[in-house]
């Protein structure tokens, strides 16, 4: 009769040669030098039973024999880990016996309806048999279907041409239990591409040969040269057909199976998750002892600190709550903050329970550790609902230190945003935290509370908070309206409704009340950044010339930057300028020292980074705001890597100058606010009030204040991959950042000069390990990248004359960059083959050209300096 699947002849034994190969290498490398291995064997196949009522329902016995394990590429004996070892020695006696026990397939119209094997068989050998059994599944007409095999339930397409069938499996469609996680931001993440194709050649209505190939490619988005590939190949070739055993008579499949072997059970064809046990892995405390010396605070801008941090996280992820607590409780206070960074970044249920049990928020003596814990939560690479729930519970409880209370709610905002970005906005814990923040913001009476909830909203970026932000931006005084306006600035322009733009225009043009320059310039930036209309741009340009001197210069500089950097609104600005040509010379030639400027730090094929720097002064030459931003972006995503804002107000009295109009009553204040990797941190105050300022000024050593110090997990990617030939593969990419940012402000009344200095010291370490794990051999490729660099930003102002001299310098020191690739094959006994290649280079330092006007001024400032020896009191 006609069958729609392959059909075996009665009383025949089909003898096949089978091989399964695995290769692991860099993405572009040819397979001749890859690490990997090959399992080869004979496979005997014969028909046991055919359904008397349906020709197309067959029971087939498949048996593996003569198993060999060898290198996938020729290696000299000295580099061959299998040299002198029998298969039994490599695989182990019990595994080899299991592998050679036959399996039985029920094929109905070419699809595997049932897979019979032994129940207590080791998962590894069972998966190798599943990989072989899945090859026998095929249909003999073109078309698509969803079918189950070792990879799960997958979309599969068949193309049939005469005696050749091509089967293409869409691996990204496979439903299979997956473990792992990806990084929060796409730029920091890893992309994967997976393909699978099998070509069948038929002869005499059965299989003559099968060639299957499966490819996985993993690429680091931020540097696509860095990555790995896994190639898995299977071949089955018919060697001979001999006389074989006869058929078993019977009506029911179940009774035939019972006759064959009563221990047979039907098991799923989908692979079962397996993990080989680590025999010689160090305990958590042994691991900590081996890296402890690299974790001292003064070493936190070295690549070795970032490397140790990553390996420590991997150990913590395998540890119990008790093991973690043992380390936290026994460590000294110099190293504890780094331990807290790592334990919190591990993000396992055990690590969260351990750290929450250890930290007591009612105790002010551990507030440094509480803050490190909270920031690590804010930077979490894949936070879950449990984490937000735990923080909300802490916030409702007693917190001794007010700054920790603030940090806690600000971090809750960051977690709300991360969970919402991942479709988690409707989770109960997220709904509760959102409600808490919005309700308290609405009811808050004290300025400090208002500011704290505004900063939480600035992280959460909830669309429903926009009306509240507008209210605070327009009707509140300086600092509060400032936070509300900068929060609006962080929203995607698509959320900024007509109402938002009307409010920003009223603030900028002061239609209802007088606003501070800092808030007005933020309002202008929001208008110009969110697809402004012709009239909006025209009104802003007409206002230039009527503004206070320094604000005038600042706005002018902002407009020039939009044009020079070709920002989205530059077309409209050009159009307006063309139409206004008649009366703009006088308006656009005002003097002053404020400025705004953007430029590229790096432009790469995958990722680029830009800096923007703007500085606004008061009319008497005192800094009002300096704002330094670094953004990283690729084709479809953006990351606000850092922002450091230094704000000052009411400092005119120090140099006996007149405050600007509308700013006569401002309290003396200076402080700093930072955003790091899209998370707004708690602002730091340098001084508040005239008395505080004077006492600090006369003791000013110019010692920098530490703003951020610690270890951050940036890239956190872990995926398990089930290969169709049977083994499991895993891909892990971790990227750590050791960071030390400090900032300071000094005055010299004698030289009528002030100086702000921000030093960003960072080290990045990225480690990728892609490994295929068969119980008797592991093979893989490890890639590491490391770079250490320092970015200095110094601005010097001399206010002995007007316009005062301002010199801004942004320098990057030369930076060592190292990368290594190691391919390996290893046996559980410890015998190992490795091939390592590396490259170290020094990336040249760079002075960033801020703008021509600035370069000219720096020459004057530097020459004025050499005339008078500058000593700061």
C-alpha positions in Angstrom: 0.0 0.0 0.0 1.0 3.7 -0.4 2.7 5.2 2.6 3.2 8.9 3.4 6.3 8.2 5.5 9.5 6.1 4.9 8.8 2.4 4.9 11.1 -0.4 5.9 11.2 -3.8 4.3 10.3 -6.9 6.3 13.0 -9.3 7.5 15.8 -6.9 6.8 18.6 -5.4 9.0 19.7 -1.9 7.9 23.3 -1.2 9.0 24.1 2.5 9.2 27.2 4.5 10.2 26.4 7.4 12.6 28.4 10.4 13.7 27.6 13.4 15.8 30.1 16.3 15.9 30.3 19.5 18.0 32.4 22.5 17.1 32.9 25.6 19.3 34.8 28.7 18.0 34.8 32.4 17.3 32.0 33.5 14.9 34.2 34.1 11.8 36.6 31.2 12.3 36.8 28.2 10.0 35.9 24.9 11.7 39.4 23.3 10.9 40.8 24.8 14.1 37.8 24.6 16.4 37.6 22.9 19.7 35.1 20.1 19.9 34.6 16.3 19.6 33.0 13.6 17.6 31.0 10.6 18.7 30.7 7.9 16.1 29.1 4.5 16.1 27.3 1.9 14.0 23.4 2.0 14.1 21.3 -1.2 13.4 17.7 -0.6 12.4 15.0 -3.2 11.7 11.3 -3.4 11.4 9.6 -5.2 14.4 5.9 -4.9 13.6 3.6 -3.3 11.0 0.0 -2.5 11.9 -2.3 -5.0 10.0 -4.9 -2.2 9.6 -2.5 0.6 8.6 0.7 0.1 6.6 1.9 3.4 7.8 2.1 2.5 11.5 5.4 0.7 12.1 7.5 -0.3 15.1 11.2 0.1 14.5 14.1 -1.0 16.6 17.2 1.2 16.7 20.4 0.1 18.3 23.7 1.9 18.8 27.0 -0.2 18.8 30.8 0.2 18.5 30.9 3.7 20.0 34.0 5.7 19.5 34.9 9.2 20.9 37.6 11.3 19.1 38.7 14.8 18.3 36.8 16.6 15.7 40.0 18.0 14.2 43.3 16.1 13.9 45.6 16.8 16.9 49.1 15.5 17.6 49.0 12.8 20.3 50.4 15.3 22.9 47.5 17.6 22.4 44.9 14.9 22.1 43.0 14.4 25.4 41.7 11.0 24.3 45.1 9.5 23.5 45.5 6.0 25.0 42.0 5.9 26.4 39.4 3.3 25.4 35.8 4.4 24.8 34.8 2.6 28.0 37.4 4.6 29.9 36.2 7.9 28.4 32.5 7.4 28.7 32.4 5.1 31.7 31.2 1.5 31.7 27.6 2.1 33.0 27.0 5.0 30.5 28.4 3.0 27.6 26.1 0.0 28.5 23.1 2.4 28.7 24.0 4.0 25.3 24.0 0.6 23.6 20.6 -0.6 25.0 18.2 -0.5 22.0 15.3 1.9 21.6 12.0 1.4 19.8 10.2 4.0 17.7 6.6 3.9 16.6 6.5 5.7 13.3 3.1 6.8 12.0 3.2 8.5 8.6 6.9 9.3 9.2 6.4 11.1 12.5 7.6 9.6 15.8 4.4 8.8 17.7 6.1 7.0 20.6 9.7 6.7 21.8 10.3 3.6 24.0 13.3 3.4 26.2 14.2 2.5 29.8 12.9 4.7 32.6 16.0 4.8 34.9 18.4 5.6 32.1 20.9 8.5 32.7 19.6 11.7 31.1 22.8 12.2 29.1 22.6 8.9 27.2 18.8 9.2 26.9 19.3 12.6 25.2 21.9 11.2 22.7 19.3 8.5 21.8 16.6 11.2 21.4 19.0 13.1 19.0 19.3 9.9 16.9 15.6 9.1 17.1 14.6 12.7 16.0 16.5 12.1 12.7 14.0 9.4 11.7 11.1 11.9 11.7 10.3 13.2 8.3 7.3 13.7 5.9 7.4 12.9 2.2 5.4 15.9 1.0 6.3 19.6 1.0 4.7 21.8 3.6 4.9 23.2 7.1 3.9 21.6 10.4 4.5 22.0 14.1 6.1 18.8 15.4 7.8 17.5 18.5 11.4 16.3 18.6 14.4 16.6 20.9 14.4 20.4 20.5 10.8 20.7 21.8 7.7 21.5 19.8 8.9 23.5 16.7 7.7 25.0 13.5 9.2 22.8 10.8 9.1 23.1 7.0 9.7 20.3 4.5 10.8 20.7 0.8 10.6 17.6 -1.2 12.3 17.1 -4.6 12.2 13.5 -6.0 14.4 11.5 -3.6 15.6 14.4 -1.6 13.9 16.0 1.4 15.0 19.1 3.2 13.7 19.8 6.7 14.2 23.3 8.2 13.4 23.7 11.8 12.8 27.3 13.2 14.7 27.0 16.4 13.4 30.3 17.8 9.8 28.8 17.7 10.6 25.8 19.8 8.6 25.3 23.0 11.0 23.8 25.5 11.6 24.5 29.2 14.3 27.2 29.1 16.4 28.5 31.9 18.4 31.7 31.9 18.1 35.5 31.6 19.1 38.4 29.5 20.4 41.9 30.4 18.0 44.8 31.0 19.3 47.0 28.3 19.8 45.8 24.7 23.1 47.6 24.3 24.5 45.6 27.1 23.0 42.4 26.0 23.9 39.5 23.6 22.1 38.7 20.3 21.6 35.1 19.2 20.9 33.6 15.8 20.1 29.9 15.5 19.5 27.7 12.4 18.8 24.1 11.8 18.5 22.1 8.5 18.5 18.4 7.7 18.9 16.9 4.2 17.5 13.4 3.6 18.4 11.2 0.6 15.9 8.3 0.1 16.3 5.0 -1.8 13.8 2.2 -2.1 11.3 4.2 0.1 13.7 4.2 3.1 16.7 6.4 4.2 19.9 6.2 2.3 21.6 9.1 4.1 20.9 12.0 6.5 23.0 15.1 7.0 21.9 17.5 9.7 23.5 20.8 10.8 22.6 23.2 13.5 24.3 26.6 14.2 24.1 28.9 17.1 25.8 32.3 16.9 26.1 34.6 19.9 27.3 38.2 19.6 28.0 40.9 22.2 25.8 43.8 21.0 28.3 46.4 22.2 31.2 44.8 20.3 30.0 42.4 17.6 33.5 41.2 16.9 33.2 39.4 20.3 31.1 36.3 20.3 31.0 32.6 19.8 29.4 29.9 17.7 28.4 26.4 18.3 28.0 24.0 15.3 26.4 20.6 15.7 26.5 18.1 12.8 24.9 14.7 12.5 25.4 12.1 9.7 23.7 8.8 9.2 24.7 6.7 6.2 23.4 3.4 5.0 26.3 0.9 4.7 24.5 -2.4 3.9 21.2 -4.2 4.1 21.3 -7.8 5.4 18.8 -10.5 6.1 17.3 -9.7 9.5 14.9 -11.0 12.1 11.2 -11.6 11.2 8.2 -9.5 12.3 6.3 -10.1 15.5 2.6 -10.8 15.0 0.0 -8.9 16.9 -2.7 -6.2 16.8 -1.8 -3.8 19.6 1.5 -1.8 20.0 1.4 -2.2 23.8 1.4 -6.0 23.6 4.3 -6.0 21.1 6.3 -3.8 23.4 5.6 -6.1 26.4 6.8 -9.1 24.4 10.0 -7.3 23.5 11.0 -6.1 27.0 8.6 -5.5 29.9 10.9 -2.7 31.2 10.3 -0.5 28.1 8.3 2.7 28.8 7.2 5.5 26.4 9.2 8.6 27.2 9.0 12.0 25.6 11.2 12.8 22.7 11.8 16.3 24.1 15.3 16.5 25.8 15.4 16.4 29.5 17.5 19.1 31.3 20.8 17.6 32.6 23.8 19.2 34.3 27.1 17.5 35.0 28.2 17.8 38.6 31.3 19.8 39.3 33.7 17.5 41.1 36.5 19.9 42.0 34.8 23.3 42.3 36.0 25.4 45.3 33.5 26.3 48.0 32.2 29.9 48.2 34.5 30.8 51.0 37.6 29.2 49.3 36.7 31.2 46.2 36.3 34.4 48.2 39.7 33.9 49.9 41.4 33.6 46.5 40.0 36.9 45.1 39.7 38.9 48.3 42.9 41.0 47.8 41.6 42.5 44.5 38.5 43.9 46.3 40.0 46.5 48.4 38.5 50.0 48.0 41.6 51.5 46.6 41.8 48.8 43.8 38.3 49.5 42.6 39.3 51.1 39.3 41.3 48.1 38.2 40.2 45.5 35.7 41.2 42.7 38.2 38.5 44.0 40.6 35.8 43.8 37.9 37.1 40.2 36.9 37.0 39.0 40.6 33.5 40.6 41.0 32.2 38.6 38.1 33.7 35.3 39.2 32.4 35.9 42.7 28.8 36.4 41.4 29.0 33.1 39.6 30.0 31.3 42.8 27.3 33.1 44.8 24.7 32.0 42.3 25.4 28.3 43.2 25.6 29.0 47.0 23.0 28.6 49.8 21.8 31.4 52.0 23.9 30.0 54.9 27.1 29.9 52.9 26.5 33.5 51.8 25.7 34.8 55.3 28.9 33.1 56.7 31.0 35.3 54.4 29.0 38.5 55.0 29.2 38.0 58.8 32.9 37.3 58.9 34.2 40.1 56.6 35.7 43.4 57.8 34.2 46.8 57.0 36.7 47.8 54.3 35.7 44.8 52.1 32.0 44.4 53.1 30.7 47.0 50.6 32.2 45.0 47.7 30.7 41.8 49.1 27.3 43.5 49.3 27.6 44.6 45.6 28.3 41.1 44.5 25.7 39.3 46.7 23.0 41.8 45.6 24.0 41.5 41.9 23.7 37.7 42.0 19.9 38.1 42.2 19.1 34.6 43.4 16.4 33.9 46.0 19.2 32.7 48.4 21.3 35.8 47.9 18.4 38.2 48.4 17.3 36.4 51.6 20.8 36.4 53.0 21.4 40.2 52.4 18.0 41.1 53.8 18.6 39.1 56.9 22.0 40.7 57.4 21.0 44.4 56.9 19.1 46.1 59.6 17.6 49.3 58.4 16.9 50.4 62.0 20.7 50.7 62.5 22.4 53.8 61.3 25.9 52.4 61.7 25.6 50.3 58.6 24.1 52.9 56.3 27.0 52.7 53.9 26.2 49.0 53.3 22.5 49.8 53.1 23.2 52.3 50.4 25.4 49.9 48.4 22.7 47.3 48.6 20.0 49.7 47.4 22.1 51.0 44.4 23.0 47.4 43.4 19.2 46.7 43.4 18.7 49.8 41.2 21.3 48.5 38.7 19.9 44.9 38.8 20.3 43.3 35.4 17.1 41.3 35.5 15.1 42.3 38.6 12.0 40.3 39.6 8.8 41.1 41.4 10.1 39.6 44.7 12.9 42.3 44.9 10.5 45.2 44.5 8.1 43.6 47.0 10.9 43.3 49.6 12.0 46.9 49.1 8.4 48.2 49.4 8.0 46.2 52.7 11.3 47.8 54.0 10.1 51.3 53.0 6.9 50.8 55.0 9.0 49.7 58.1 11.3 51.7 60.3 14.4 53.3 58.6 16.8 55.1 60.9 18.7 57.1 58.3 16.7 59.7 56.3 19.1 59.5 53.4 18.6 55.7 53.2 14.8 56.3 53.2 15.3 58.6 50.2 17.6 56.3 48.3 15.2 53.4 48.9 12.2 55.1 47.3 14.4 56.4 44.4 15.5 52.8 43.7 12.0 51.5 43.9 11.3 54.0 41.0 14.1 52.4 39.0 12.8 48.9 39.6 9.3 49.9 38.6 10.6 51.1 35.3 12.7 48.0 34.7 9.8 45.7 35.4 7.4 47.8 33.3 9.9 47.6 30.4 9.6 43.9 30.6 5.8 43.8 30.4 5.6 43.6 34.2 3.5 46.8 34.8 0.5 44.8 35.9 2.3 42.7 38.5 0.8 43.2 42.0 4.0 44.4 43.5 4.5 47.0 40.7 0.9 48.2 41.0 1.4 48.6 44.8 4.7 50.5 44.5 3.4 52.8 41.8 0.3 53.6 43.9 2.4 54.3 47.0 4.8 56.7 45.2 2.1 58.6 43.4 -0.2 58.9 46.4 2.5 60.1 48.7 3.8 62.6 46.1 0.3 64.1 45.9 -0.1 64.4 49.7 3.5 65.4 50.5 3.8 68.6 52.6 7.5 68.9 53.3 9.9 69.9 50.5 12.2 67.1 51.3 9.4 64.5 50.8 8.2 66.1 47.6 11.8 66.0 46.2 12.2 62.4 47.2 9.0 61.2 45.5 9.8 63.4 42.4 13.2 61.6 42.1 11.4 58.2 42.4 9.1 59.3 39.5 12.2 60.5 37.6 13.4 56.9 37.6 10.0 55.2 37.2 8.9 57.5 34.2 5.3 56.6 34.7 3.1 58.2 32.1 0.3 58.7 34.7 2.7 60.9 36.7 3.0 63.6 34.0 0.1 65.8 35.3 1.7 65.9 38.8 5.1 66.7 37.3 3.6 69.6 35.4 2.0 71.0 38.5 5.2 70.9 40.5 7.3 72.3 37.6 5.1 75.3 37.1 3.8 76.2 40.5 6.7 75.3 43.0 9.8 77.2 43.9 13.4 76.6 42.5 14.7 73.2 43.6 11.4 71.4 43.5 10.3 72.8 40.1 13.8 72.0 38.9 13.6 68.3 39.8 10.1 68.1 38.2 11.3 69.7 35.0 14.4 67.4 34.7 12.1 64.4 35.4 9.9 65.5 32.4 13.1 65.8 30.3 13.8 62.0 30.8 10.5 60.9 29.2 10.5 59.7 25.6 9.2 62.7 23.5 6.2 60.5 22.4 4.8 60.9 26.0 5.0 64.7 25.9 1.5 65.8 25.1 0.3 69.1 23.9 -0.4 70.1 27.5 3.3 69.4 28.5 4.5 71.6 25.7 2.1 74.4 26.6 3.3 74.3 30.2 7.0 74.3 29.1 6.4 77.3 26.9 4.7 79.2 29.7 7.6 78.4 32.0 10.3 79.4 29.5 8.5 82.7 28.5 7.4 83.3 32.2 3.8 83.9 31.2 2.4 83.3 34.7 5.3 83.9 37.0 9.0 84.4 37.2 11.0 81.2 37.1 14.7 80.5 37.8 17.1 80.3 34.9 17.8 76.6 35.5 14.1 75.7 35.2 13.6 77.9 32.1 16.6 76.5 30.3 15.4 72.9 31.0 11.9 73.9 29.7 13.5 75.2 26.5 15.5 72.0 26.1 12.3 69.9 26.4 10.5 72.0 23.8 13.5 71.9 21.3 13.9 68.1 21.9 10.3 67.1 21.3 9.6 67.9 17.7 8.9 71.6 18.1 6.6 73.5 15.9 7.8 76.4 13.7 6.1 79.0 16.0 7.7 77.4 19.2 11.2 77.7 17.7 10.5 81.2 16.4 9.3 82.4 19.8 12.4 81.0 21.5 14.7 82.6 18.9 12.8 86.0 19.4 13.4 85.8 23.1 17.1 85.6 22.7 18.4 89.2 23.1 15.8 90.0 25.8 17.1 87.5 28.3 19.6 88.1 31.2 23.1 88.1 29.8 24.3 84.6 30.8 21.1 82.9 30.0 21.1 84.6 26.7 24.5 83.3 25.9 23.5 79.8 27.1 20.4 79.7 24.8 22.4 80.9 21.9 24.9 78.1 22.5 22.1 75.6 22.8 20.7 76.6 19.4 24.2 76.5 17.8 24.7 73.0 19.2 21.4 71.8 17.7 22.7 73.0 14.3 26.2 71.8 14.7 25.2 68.3 16.0 22.4 67.9 13.4 19.8 67.2 16.1 16.3 66.3 15.1 15.0 69.8 15.5 17.8 71.3 13.4 15.7 71.5 10.2 13.0 73.6 11.8 15.7 75.9 13.5 17.4 76.4 10.1 14.0 77.3 8.5 13.2 79.9 11.2 16.7 81.4 11.1 16.4 81.8 7.3 13.1 83.7 7.7 14.4 85.9 10.5 17.6 86.9 8.7 16.6 90.6 8.7 16.9 91.3 12.4 19.1 88.8 14.0 22.7 90.0 13.9 22.5 92.2 17.0 20.5 89.5 18.8 23.0 86.8 18.2 26.2 88.6 19.0 25.8 88.9 22.8 28.8 88.2 25.0 28.9 85.9 28.0 30.5 82.7 29.2 27.8 80.1 29.4 27.8 77.4 26.8 26.3 74.1 25.5 28.2 71.6 23.4 27.8 68.0 22.2 30.3 65.7 20.5 31.3 62.1 19.9 33.5 60.2 22.3 33.6 57.1 20.0 32.0 56.2 16.7 32.0 52.5 16.1 30.4 50.0 13.7 28.2 48.7 16.5 27.9 51.3 19.2 28.7 55.0 19.4 28.9 57.3 22.4 28.4 61.0 22.7 29.1 63.5 25.4 27.2 66.7 26.0 28.4 69.4 28.3 26.5 72.6 29.2 27.3 75.2 31.7 25.1 78.1 32.9 26.6 81.0 35.0 25.0 83.7 36.9 25.7 87.3 35.7 28.4 87.6 38.3 30.4 84.7 37.1 29.4 82.1 39.7 28.4 78.7 38.4 24.6 78.0 38.4 24.7 74.6 36.8 27.2 72.4 34.9 25.7 69.3 33.3 27.9 66.6 31.8 26.2 63.7 30.0 27.4 60.5 28.3 25.0 58.5 26.1 25.7 55.2 24.4 23.5 54.1 21.5 23.3 51.6 18.7 20.9 51.3 15.8 17.9 50.6 18.0 18.6 51.4 21.6 20.0 54.0 23.8 21.6 54.0 27.3 22.1 57.1 29.4 25.5 55.9 30.8 26.2 58.9 33.0 25.1 62.4 34.0 26.9 64.5 36.5 25.1 67.8 37.4 26.7 70.3 39.7 24.3 73.0 40.8 24.9 76.1 42.8 22.9 79.1 43.8 23.0 82.2 46.1 26.8 82.4 46.1 27.0 86.0 45.0 27.5 87.2 48.5 30.9 85.5 48.7 32.4 87.8 46.1 30.2 90.7 47.0 28.4 90.6 43.7 24.8 91.5 42.8 22.5 88.5 42.3 20.6 88.3 39.1 17.1 89.7 38.9 14.6 87.4 40.6 17.3 85.5 42.4 17.9 87.9 45.3 16.4 85.7 47.9 17.9 82.3 47.0 19.5 80.4 49.8 23.2 79.5 49.4 23.5 76.0 48.1 25.8 73.8 46.1 25.3 70.1 45.3 25.6 67.4 42.9 23.2 64.9 41.2 24.1 61.9 39.1 22.5 59.4 36.8 24.4 56.2 36.2 23.2 53.6 33.6 19.7 55.1 33.4 19.3 55.2 37.2 19.0 58.6 39.0 21.0 58.4 42.2 20.3 60.3 45.4 21.7 63.9 45.1 24.6 64.9 47.3 24.8 68.3 49.0 28.1 70.1 49.2 26.7 72.8 51.5 23.4 74.3 52.4 23.0 77.8 53.8 25.5 80.6 54.1 27.0 79.5 57.5 27.6 76.0 56.2 29.2 77.5 53.1 31.6 79.7 55.0 32.8 77.0 57.4 33.4 74.7 54.5 35.1 77.3 52.4 37.6 78.3 54.9 38.5 74.6 55.4 38.3 73.8 51.7 41.2 71.6 50.8 39.6 71.0 47.5 39.5 67.3 48.4 37.1 65.6 46.1 33.8 64.2 47.5 33.2 60.6 46.5 30.0 60.4 44.5 29.9 56.8 43.4 32.2 53.9 44.2 31.5 50.3 43.6 31.0 47.4 41.3 28.2 47.1 38.9 27.0 44.1 36.9 26.2 45.5 33.4 26.0 42.6 31.1 24.3 39.5 32.5 23.3 36.9 29.9 22.9 33.2 30.6 21.1 30.7 28.3 20.9 27.0 28.1 20.8 25.6 24.6 19.7 22.1 23.8 21.6 20.7 20.8 19.6 18.4 18.5 22.4 15.8 18.6 21.8 15.4 22.4 24.3 17.4 24.4 23.4 20.6 26.3 25.2 23.8 25.7 25.3 26.9 27.8 26.3 30.5 27.0 27.2 33.0 29.7 28.3 36.5 29.1 29.0 38.7 32.1 30.2 42.3 32.1 31.3 44.1 35.2 32.2 47.7 35.9 34.4 48.9 38.7 33.8 52.5 39.1 35.0 55.4 41.2 33.6 58.9 40.5 34.5 61.9 42.6 33.8 65.5 42.3 34.8 68.7 44.0 34.5 72.4 44.0 37.1 74.9 45.2 37.2 78.7 45.6 40.1 81.1 45.8 39.0 84.5 46.8 42.5 85.8 46.3 42.6 84.9 42.7 38.9 85.3 42.2 38.8 81.9 40.7 36.7 78.8 41.2 37.4 75.3 40.0 35.1 72.2 39.6 36.7 68.8 39.0 35.0 65.6 38.2 37.1 62.4 37.9 35.5 59.3 36.4 37.7 56.3 36.9 36.4 53.0 35.4 37.5 49.5 34.6 35.4 47.2 32.6 35.8 43.4 32.4 33.7 41.2 30.1 33.8 37.5 30.2 32.0 35.1 27.8 32.0 31.4 28.1 30.2 29.2 25.6 30.4 25.6 26.5 29.0 22.2 25.3 28.6 19.7 28.1 28.4 16.0 27.4 28.7 14.2 30.6 32.1 12.8 29.7 33.7 15.8 28.0 33.3 19.6 28.1 34.4 21.8 25.2 34.0 25.5 24.8 35.4 28.9 24.2 36.1 31.7 26.7 36.5 35.3 25.6 37.6 38.1 27.9 37.9 41.8 27.3 39.3 44.4 29.7 39.8 48.1 29.7 40.8 50.7 32.3 40.3 54.4 31.7 39.9 57.7 33.4 37.9 60.6 32.1 38.7 64.0 33.8 36.5 67.0 33.5 37.9 70.3 34.9 36.3 73.7 34.6 38.1 76.8 35.8 36.5 80.2 36.1 38.2 83.5 36.7 35.7 86.2 37.7 38.0 89.2 38.1 36.6 90.8 35.0 33.5 90.5 32.7 33.0 88.5 30.6 34.8 86.2 33.0 37.1 83.6 31.7 36.0 80.0 31.6 38.2 77.1 30.6 36.8 73.6 30.4 39.0 70.6 29.9 37.9 67.0 29.2 40.6 64.5 28.9 40.8 60.7 28.7 44.1 59.2 29.8 45.7 56.5 27.6 43.9 53.2 28.4 45.2 49.6 28.3 42.8 47.3 26.4 43.3 43.6 26.5 41.4 40.7 25.0 41.9 36.9 25.1 40.3 33.9 23.5 40.7 30.4 24.9 39.4 27.3 23.3 39.3 24.2 25.4 38.4 20.5 25.6 38.5 18.8 29.0 37.7 15.4 30.6 36.4 15.0 34.2 39.7 13.5 35.1 41.2 16.9 34.6 43.0 16.2 31.4 42.6 19.3 29.3 43.6 20.8 25.9 43.7 24.6 25.5 44.6 27.0 22.8 44.9 30.7 23.9 45.3 33.8 21.8 45.5 37.3 23.1 46.1 40.9 22.2 47.0 43.9 24.4 47.1 47.4 23.1 47.2 50.9 24.5 44.4 53.1 23.4 45.8 56.7 23.1 44.6 59.4 25.4 42.4 62.1 24.1 41.7 65.8 24.9 38.2 66.4 23.7 37.8 69.6 21.6 34.9 71.2 23.3 34.5 74.2 21.0 36.7 76.9 19.5 35.7 79.7 21.9 36.6 77.4 24.9 40.0 76.6 23.4 40.8 80.3 23.0 39.8 81.0 26.6 41.8 78.1 28.0 45.0 79.7 26.4 44.2 83.0 28.3 43.5 81.2 31.6 46.6 79.1 31.4 48.8 82.1 30.6 47.2 84.2 33.4 47.9 81.3 35.8 51.6 81.1 35.0 52.0 84.8 35.8 50.6 84.3 39.3 51.4 81.1 41.2 48.0 79.8 41.9 47.7 78.5 45.4 44.3 77.5 46.8 43.7 78.2 50.4 
